[in-house]
């Protein structure tokens, strides 16, 4: 079990998701921005290694406008060596890596333009992971999308569009439940038709479910992951007090996290903390899980 956090680190003074306005696009601007983003990503991974944090979600904004027709810069070739170096670092320290396209990536969209842009964005993110030389355990996680007034038809459309994707995307794709539209049971039904692994979002499940308890769902979720997919990934958060239902916590709730670890035994998985103070909560979570036999404690061969 690895414990991690998404996208940015608030302690090191840089961001791996620098961008600029579309109107300001130039190849030079892409060159400068991507270089800074990749430099920062390596700093984050170095910080995480030093603090025992071996699960990280790479920002979708690493290469601004990468999936937009305006992008004419050959960033893949230009930064091939930098991506290789980062991939080598990831493999050396046995990180688990994921990416999470934004809410505008909708594989079940009835609008062909939305679908085309969604596929282009997935292709870009799969390319980032490929350039790092990462195996199939590095995943792209998405929600099933909208219901568009007909949930059954929308699920069928998702399956049809998934089957048309390039293998470079399909082998990395995982689906997760959301807090309003699609439950874990819906995701498992899609898995049954496609073989796509299911990522369990604990917080979303607490808000939207079919009265199933988490413990009863962990086995079918685990079984949806093949050996080449790596161990299952789980998203964890809790409710921010005083905010609208579904607002993610600013800081980890230690008692809630202890309860989650206890109730999830003996299942092994990598835990992504979707909590707003990022590495601070990850470090506390590691201390809470210190005596958990599932916890990954680093690759001693890496020094």
N, C-alpha and C positions, 0 to 999 in steps of 0.2 A: 504493500500500500504506500503510494506516494501522495503527498499533500502539496497542493499548489494554489496559485492565484492567477488571475487573468491580466495580460496585456501590458500593464505599466507598473513601475516600482516607484513609490513615493519618497524613497530614501536617498537616491543616488544622483538626483539633479539633472536627469535627461529624460527624454521621451522617445520611444521607438515608433511613434505615430505622427511625426511631423508631417504637415501637408501644406497646401496652398490653394488658392482659388483657381477654378478652371480657367478663368479669363487670364490668369498669370502664367499659363502653361508654357514651358519651353523645355527642350531636352536638357539644357544645362541645369534648369531648376530641378528636374527629376534626378539628375546625377547627384547634385549636392544634397538633396533631401534624403534620397535612399541611402547614401553613404552615411549620413548622420544617424539615420534610423538603425542601420545594421550595426554601427559602432555601439549604439546604446543597447541594442538587444544583447550583444556579447557582454556588455557590462552587467546587465541584469542577470544573465545566466551565471556569470562569475560570482555575483552577490549571492544568488540562490544556492550555488554549490557550497559556498562558505557557511551558509546558514541551514543546510540540510533540506532545502526545498527542491524537490526533483520532479515536479510537475509544473508545466508552464503553458499557458495559452498565448500564442503569438498573435499580435494585433493584425487585424485585417487591413490596416492602413499602412503596412510596411512600404508598399510601392504606390504612391498616389496615382490615381487614374489608370492603374495597370490594365483594367478591363474595359476602359473607355476607348472609343475609336480615336480620340485625340492623341493617345499615347503612341508616339512614333519612335521612342527611345528603346534601343535594344538592351533593356536592363538585365535580361537573363544572361546574355553573353558578357556584358560589361562587368557584372558583379558575380560571375560564376565562381571565382576564387574565394570571395568573401562568404558566399553561401556555403561553399565547401568547408571552409574553416569553422563556421558556426556548426555545421552538421557534424564535423569531426568532434567538436567539443561536446555536443549533445550525446553522441554515441559513447564517448569516453566516460562520461559521468552518468550514463544510463538514465537520462531524462525521459520522461513521458511528455510528448508535445501534442498540442491540439491547436486548431483555429476554429473560429466561430463567425461565419458570415453574418452580416447584419440583418435586421428585420425585413429589409427590402428584397432579400433573396427568397423567392417563393416558387418552389418547383411545381406547385399545383395551381399556379395562377392561370385563369382562363385567357388573359391577355397575352398574346404571343410576344409582344415587345417586352413585357415584364419577364416572361420566361426566358427570352433570349439573353437579356441582361443578367438574369440570375445564373444561367449556365456559364456565361462568360466570367462572372465573378468567382464561381466555384472552380473553373478551369485555372484562373490566375492563382488561387490559393493552393490548389493541388500542385501547381508548378513550383511554388515556393518550397513546399515540403519535398518535392522531387529534387530540386536543385541542392537541397541540403543532404540528399542521399538517405533520407529517412525511410524506414520500412513501413509496412501497412498498419502498424500500431499507432502511427501519427495520424490523427483523425480530423475530419471536417464535420462539425456537428451543426445540424440545422433543425428547425421546427418543421412540422408538416405543412404549415401555412394557414390559409384562411379556409372558411367553410363555404363561402360564396352561396349562401342560402340552401345548399344541398351538400351535407357532410359526406354522404356515401359517394356521390359523384366526384366530390373533391378528392377523396381518398383514392378513388379509381384513377383520377387524372394524375395524382402524384405517382402512382405505380407506373402508369404509361410513360410519363416523362422520365422517370428514373431509368426505365429500361432502355431509353434512347441515349443515355449519357455515355460518354467515353469511359473506358475502364479506368483511366487515370483518376477520375472523380469517384466512380462507383466503389473502387476498392478502399477508399478512405472515408466514405460517407457514413455517418451515424445519425440517428434521429432521436430527438428528445421530446418528452411531454411538455406541455405548456400550462399556464395557470388559468386558461379560459376555454379553450376549444378542444384540444386533443389530450386524452389521458394516456397513461402508461398502457392500458389495455388496447387503446387505438394503435399505439406504436407497435405493440406486439402483434396485432392483426396485420399491420403492414409488413413487419418482419416475416410473418408466416407466408406471405405472398412473394417476397423479394429477397429475403435473407439479410436485410440491412440490420446491423447491430442496433440495439436500443440503449440509449444513455438515460439513466434514471436521475431526474431532477427532483431532489427530496422536497424542496420548498414548494415547487409547483404542484407536486403530488398532494401536499398538505392542503392546498387551496382548491384543487380540481381533481376529483377521483370518482370511482364507482363504488365507494365504501369498502375498498380493499385496504388491508393494512400493508405497510411497507414490507414486513417480513415475508408475507405470502407472495410478493411479486419479485423478490430478489433472485429466486432460483430461475424462473423463466427469463428474466432479464439477463442473468449470467449465461444461460444456455444460448442466448442469441449471439454471443461473441465466439467466433472461431479462434483457434490457437494463434493464427497469423494476425488477428486483430489486437492481440494483447489482452490483458485482463480488462474487465469492464471499467468504464469511467462513470463517475457519479458527480453531479453538481450539488453542492450543499450551500444553503444560506438559511436565514431565519427572518422573521418579521421585524422591521424597524419600528419600535414603539412610537405611537403617536402619528404614524404616517398611514396613508391609504393601504388597504390590504394588498399585499404583493410587493410592497416597497422593501427592497433588500436592506439588511442591517448595515449600519455603519461599522460595527465592530462585532466580532464573534461572541456569541452567548456561550460561555464555557459549559454551563450545565446542560444546555440543549445539545451541544456538540458531544459531550460525554454520553448523553442518552442515545444519540444517534450511533456512536461507535458501539455501544453495548448492544443495542437492538439489531444492529446489522451483522453481528457475529453469527456464523464463522465466515461469512462471505468476504472475499478479498477483492479490492477494487482500488483505483486511483481517485482521489477526492479533489475536485476543483472547488475552491472556496469563492463563491460569488458574493464577496463581502467588500465593502467600499474602501476599507483601509488596507487592502491588499496584503503586502508582505508582513505587516504587523500582526494581523490575525493569523496568517499562515504560521508565523513563528510561535504564537500562543497555542495554536492547534497542535503543532508538533510536540510541544511540552505536555499537552493534555494526553496525547497519544503515545507518550514516551514508553510506557510499559505494554503497549499493544503488540502482540507477537506478529501482527501483520505488517507493521511499519518497516518500510525500506530505509536503511540507515546510511546508504552511500556505498559506492564502489571502492573498496579498499585498494584495489589495483590501480586506481586513478591517483592515489596519493592524497 
